[in-house]
């Protein structure tokens, strides 16, 4: 299934994308794509619904973040060796874990705002994991059983605040609109080989990132296992798994967003995003 949320900001409704690319309204069955709806039992119930029996939605409707009521937005840094190299940092021995605040989450085609005072706003196309089955101290062999689905995330980052301003990375990662998520939550049965998906990002038509999830250092099962050693994972939590090379910080000379640009990005089988960059 391709599950999504559509409608005005803060008032999104649940939906699914049928095989013809038509959005179908799920409001009569669930109140949101969130919480218990994402558990194995919840997804099994949705899987029994016949898409053609659901009302069609106007295709012009805004697409919101594909998951609602996200409790935690967890990120993995430096998870591609070639991105670590362009960042001038060693390949980590363990996953680098940081957070984006849930207020960073926005729709896949919503505007991305450059924060006031920012000089180094950057981009990162990433594979997102959405947790379905809750758990703690999850065995790696069982980790994929805890996945509700996968999605595209743009891990927008303010590099000066992340690296040069002291403390953790979080202050440069969690600004409002720094987490476009979606367009769809694709369940594992339709996501393909998520360990080998092409991913890319363009700014004003110039392709900067062109990579594959195949070059991740730590795979999806290991990431879920590792994170669960430190905190419990609940249904609807999102984990963003790192980015391939080609970020603005890695260019020579470096390239950062100024406002007025258009970012376009996607992951094979998981959809595309397009964001206009504006000043906050």
ZAMARGU-4260 file (C-alpha; in steps of 0.2 Angstrom, whole numbers, plus 5000, padded with zeros to 4 digits):
<rodrens>
0) 5000/5000/5000 | 5005/5018/4997 | 4997/5028/5012 | 4996/5046/5013 | 4988/5061/5021
5) 4980/5075/5011 | 4972/5092/5014 | 4976/5109/5023 | 4990/5110/5035 | 4984/5104/5052
10) 4968/5096/5045 | 4975/5082/5034 | 4964/5067/5031 | 4970/5049/5028 | 4971/5042/5011
15) 4979/5029/5000 | 4986/5029/4982 | 4978/5016/4971 | 4986/5008/4956 | 4980/5021/4944
20) 4988/5035/4954 | 4971/5041/4961 | 4970/5046/4979 | 4957/5037/4989 | 4949/5044/5005
25) 4951/5032/5020 | 4942/5044/5033 | 4928/5031/5035 | 4940/5018/5041 | 4953/5027/5051
30) 4955/5045/5058 | 4974/5047/5053 | 4989/5038/5046 | 4996/5037/5064 | 4998/5027/5080
35) 4989/5010/5080 | 4984/5011/5062 | 5003/5008/5058 | 5004/4992/5069 | 5004/4975/5059
40) 4985/4972/5064 | 4981/4990/5059 | 4989/4988/5042 | 4982/4971/5039 | 4964/4979/5042
45) 4968/4992/5029 | 4975/4979/5017 | 4958/4971/5016 | 4949/4987/5010 | 4945/4987/4991
50) 4952/5004/4985 | 4939/5005/4971 | 4926/5006/4985 | 4934/5022/4992 | 4929/5039/4987
55) 4941/5047/4975 | 4950/5064/4980 | 4953/5079/4969 | 4971/5077/4963 | 4975/5095/4966
60) 4973/5093/4985 | 4989/5097/4995 | 4999/5081/5001 | 5004/5082/5019 | 5017/5073/5029
65) 5014/5054/5026 | 5013/5051/5045 | 5003/5060/5058 | 5006/5063/5077 | 5025/5058/5075
70) 5032/5055/5093 | 5050/5054/5089 | 5060/5060/5073 | 5077/5051/5075 | 5091/5053/5062
75) 5107/5044/5058 | 5122/5054/5053 | 5137/5050/5042 | 5129/5033/5036 | 5137/5034/5019
80) 5156/5032/5018 | 5157/5044/5003 | 5147/5057/5012 | 5158/5056/5028 | 5173/5059/5017
85) 5165/5074/5009 | 5161/5080/5026 | 5179/5078/5031 | 5174/5066/5045 | 5179/5048/5048
90) 5168/5033/5045 | 5159/5030/5062 | 5161/5014/5071 | 5143/5015/5077 | 5128/5024/5070
95) 5128/5043/5074 | 5111/5047/5082 | 5103/5064/5083 | 5086/5071/5083 | 5075/5083/5072
100) 5061/5091/5082 | 5044/5085/5076 | 5040/5103/5072 | 5052/5102/5058 | 5040/5090/5049
105) 5031/5097/5034 | 5023/5090/5018 | 5034/5084/5004 | 5030/5099/4993 | 5028/5113/5006
110) 5040/5128/5006 | 5056/5125/5015 | 5061/5141/5025 | 5078/5147/5028 | 5079/5152/5046
115) 5083/5170/5050 | 5102/5173/5052 | 5106/5157/5042 | 5121/5157/5031 | 5123/5138/5027
120) 5106/5130/5024 | 5109/5113/5015 | 5100/5098/5008 | 5100/5079/5011 | 5089/5066/5002
125) 5086/5051/5014 | 5077/5035/5016 | 5065/5036/5030 | 5059/5021/5041 | 5042/5022/5049
130) 5040/5011/5065 | 5024/5000/5065 | 5026/4987/5079 | 5033/4995/5095 | 5048/4988/5104
135) 5063/4990/5115 | 5079/4980/5114 | 5074/4973/5097 | 5085/4959/5090 | 5092/4963/5073
140) 5085/4947/5066 | 5068/4953/5071 | 5070/4972/5067 | 5061/4972/5050 | 5045/4965/5058
145) 5044/4982/5067 | 5043/4992/5050 | 5027/4999/5045 | 5034/5007/5029 | 5047/5018/5021
150) 5046/5036/5014 | 5057/5050/5007 | 5064/5063/5018 | 5074/5079/5015 | 5085/5081/5030
155) 5087/5100/5028 | 5102/5106/5038 | 5110/5123/5044 | 5128/5118/5044 | 5135/5133/5054
160) 5123/5130/5068 | 5125/5111/5067 | 5144/5111/5067 | 5151/5128/5072 | 5140/5134/5086
165) 5145/5121/5099 | 5134/5108/5107 | 5125/5094/5098 | 5120/5094/5080 | 5102/5096/5084
170) 5100/5115/5083 | 5106/5115/5065 | 5094/5100/5060 | 5077/5104/5068 | 5072/5121/5062
175) 5054/5123/5056 | 5051/5115/5039 | 5068/5106/5039 | 5059/5089/5038 | 5049/5087/5022
180) 5042/5069/5023 | 5032/5059/5010 | 5023/5059/4998 | 5018/5042/5003 | 5022/5029/5017
185) 5025/5013/5006 | 5023/4997/5015 | 5037/4984/5015 | 5028/4973/5003 | 5028/4986/4989
190) 5044/4995/4993 | 5055/4984/4984 | 5073/4980/4989 | 5076/4995/5001 | 5094/4990/5003
195) 5097/4995/4985 | 5086/5010/4980 | 5092/5024/4969 | 5090/5041/4977 | 5094/5059/4970
200) 5092/5077/4973 | 5092/5092/4962 | 5093/5111/4965 | 5086/5122/4951 | 5088/5107/4939
205) 5106/5103/4943 | 5108/5086/4950 | 5119/5086/4966 | 5115/5070/4974 | 5114/5053/4964
210) 5117/5038/4975 | 5109/5022/4981 | 5104/5015/4998 | 5116/5001/4994 | 5131/5011/5000
215) 5124/5013/5018 | 5136/5009/5031 | 5123/5003/5043 | 5108/4994/5036 | 5090/4996/5041
220) 5089/4981/5053 | 5105/4986/5062 | 5099/5004/5064 | 5082/4999/5072 | 5091/4986/5083
225) 5104/4999/5088 | 5092/5014/5092 | 5081/5002/5102 | 5095/4999/5114 | 5094/5017/5120
230) 5075/5021/5119 | 5059/5012/5115 | 5052/5014/5098 | 5033/5018/5096 | 5021/5016/5081
235) 5023/5031/5070 | 5041/5035/5076 | 5052/5040/5061 | 5070/5036/5058 | 5080/5045/5044
240) 5094/5034/5039 | 5108/5046/5031 | 5112/5053/5015 | 5124/5049/5000 | 5137/5062/4994
245) 5132/5078/4985 | 5127/5090/4999 | 5130/5108/4997 | 5144/5108/5011 | 5153/5095/5000
250) 5154/5106/4985 | 5170/5115/4980 | 5166/5129/4982 | 5152/5126/4994 | 5135/5129/4989
255) 5121/5134/5001 | 5103/5139/4999 | 5099/5157/4998 | 5080/5158/4994 | 5071/5157/4978
260) 5078/5140/4973 | 5068/5124/4970 | 5073/5107/4977 | 5067/5091/4969 | 5072/5074/4976
265) 5066/5056/4976 | 5069/5038/4980 | 5065/5024/4968 | 5048/5017/4971 | 5045/5029/4986
270) 5040/5045/4976 | 5046/5062/4974 | 5046/5079/4983 | 5047/5097/4976 | 5050/5112/4988
275) 5052/5130/4985 | 5065/5138/4996 | 5059/5154/5005 | 5066/5166/5018 | 5057/5164/5035
</rodrens>
